[in-house]
Amino acid sequence: AEILQLKGFQPDDAARAVHVFQEQKQNEVRRSVLAIGLKLKELSTEGKELIDRSKYLRASVWGKWQARAASIAWVKEIPAKSVLLPLGLRDEHTSFVAMLGLGKDAIRARNHRFVDEERKRYQLLMVNAKKQALTDEQQRALIVDEDNTLIVASAGSGKTSVIEAKYRYLVETGKANPGEILLLAYNKKSAKEIKDRI
């Protein structure tokens, strides 16, 4: 390394100052890489749990993960085998980058598979109070667990049956306790009908 003669510094003093400065910068880089590595590991683990768990993945939940992941999304520009990534983080990096690439269509397909599996697993719950099989759309309405669900249907199409069946599905699968569910009806007749069924 070339040492410049600084006014008031002897060459040995300047060399020591450069060495100290280089060590400080290396330590800063190490601390930054460690902090980013911890964040990468945390987000990668959380993302895997969201994708792998046997539960409907709400768009809002995945959106919150993506928003948090965006803070270090630039790491996808680092090649997986880069010397900047410690060996222990390379697998985390690869899965994190893959999860960043999951769009709405991939999450929709994942949820569609989940709904199909739940329909098979809980076939006995896919009936109305009269033990008649619910339609495919009605069964999907039981399982889909977005923050908001709008069901538009004509009179006599089975809305009350779906409400009653969804209640049973949530309680019997352990997804909710009876005291956590609020059922609303538009008139007394429907309210009584729902109350009698559950």
N, C-alpha and C positions, 0 to 999 in steps of 0.2 A: 504494500500500500504506500502511496505517496504521502509524505508528511509535509505539510506546509509550515513554514516558519511563521508563527503568530507573534505579534509584538508582545513582549514581556514573558513569553513562554520559551522554555528550553525544549529542544527536540524530544527529550524523554518525557517531559511533562505533557507535551502535545500528544504524543503516542499514547500515554496513559489516559488522557481525556477522551481521545477517539475510541479507545478500547472500552472505557466505561460507558460512553454514549452508545456504542454498538451493543453492549450487553443489555442496557436498558431497553433499547428498541427490540432486541430479540425476546426479552421477557414480556414486553407489551404484546408482541405477536403471539407468543405462547399463551398468554392469558386470554387473548381474543379468540384464538383457535379453540381453547378449552371451553370458553363460554358458548361459542357457536356450536361446538360439538355437543355440549349438554342440551342446548335448545333443540338441535337436530335430533338427538336421541329421544328427547321427551316428545316432540311432535311426531316423530316416526312411530314410536310406541303407541301414542294416542290414536294416530290415524289407522294403524293396523287393528287396534281394538275396535274402532268404529266399523271398519270394513268387515272384520271377521266375526263379530258378535252375532249371535242368533237373535236379532231384533231388527225391526224395520228401522231404516236409517232416514231420519227426517231431513228434509232439504235444509232446514234452518240449522240443525246440528252440524251437518257437513259444511255449510257455509261459514259457520263460526270457526271451524277447524281451518278451512282454507284462508280465512282472514288472518288468523294467527300465523299460519304457515307462510303467508305472503311476506312477513317481516324478514324471513331468511330465504326467500325463493331464489335469490341470486346464487345460492350454492349449487343449483342445478347446472350452472355454467362450469363448475369445477369437474374435470373428468374423474370418474370413480376411482381410478388408480393413481391419482395425483399424490405427490409427496405432501401436499398441504393437508391431506386427510390422514389421520392416524389409522393404522390397520383396523382397529376395533370399530371405526365408524364407517368403513366402506360399504358394508351391507346395509347399515342404516341409511346411508346416503342414497344407495340404489333404490331402496324401497320408498324413501321419501320423495325422490324425483318421480318415481312411477305414480305415487299417490297424487302429486301435484298435477299430473296429467289427466287425472280422472275428471271427466266433465259430467254434466247433468245426465247425458245418455247412459254413461257407465253406471252411475248411481241408480238410475231408473231401472236398468237391466238387473242390477244386483237386487233391488227391492222386488222386482217382478219374480225373480227366482225365490226369494224369501216368501212372498205371498203364496206362490204355488206349493212350496214345501209345507207351509202352515196349513193350507187347505187340506193337504193329504194327512198331515199329522192330527188335525182336529176335525176330521170328517164328521164325527158324531155331533159336533156343535154347529154344523152348517145346515141346520134345519130351523124352521119356525116353531112356534108353540104347538101347532097342529102336527108336528113331525114331518112336514113337507119340506123337501129339499129347497134351499135357497138358490136363486139363479147365480151364474158366475159373477155378474156385477155386484149382486148383493153380498156374496161371499167375500169379494175383494174389499167391499166397504167395511166389513167386520175387521179386517186385518190391517188395512192401511192406517198408519198412525202419524199423519202429518199434524202440524200445529192446528190447522183448520181444515175441515172437510165439509164441502157443500154437496148435499145430495138433492138433486132436483128430480122429482117424480110425480106422476099424476095420481089422482085419487084412486085408492084401491090397488096400488101397485106393490104394496108391501113395505112401506116406510116404517110403520110401527113394528112389523116383524123384524126388520133390520135393526131397529133400535134395541129391541128386546134381545135379539141374538148377539148383538155387539156387547151388550151388558154381560150376558152369560160368558161370552168368549173372554172378555177382559178379566172377569172374576175367576172363572175356572182355570185359566192359564196362569193366574198369579200376576198378571200385568197391572192389575189395580185391585184395591180393596173396595167393597161395596160403599163404604163411607167416603170414598174419593170420587165417586161418580155422581154427577148431577144430570138427571134426565128431565127434559122439558117437553111439554106437549102444547099444541095450539088450542086445544079445547078440552072440556071435562071428560068427554067420552073417550078420547085418546088417552088421556091421563089415567082414567080408571082401567082401561084396557091394558096399558103398560104395567100398572101396579098389580093387576090380577095375574099377569103373565110371569112377573119376576117374584 
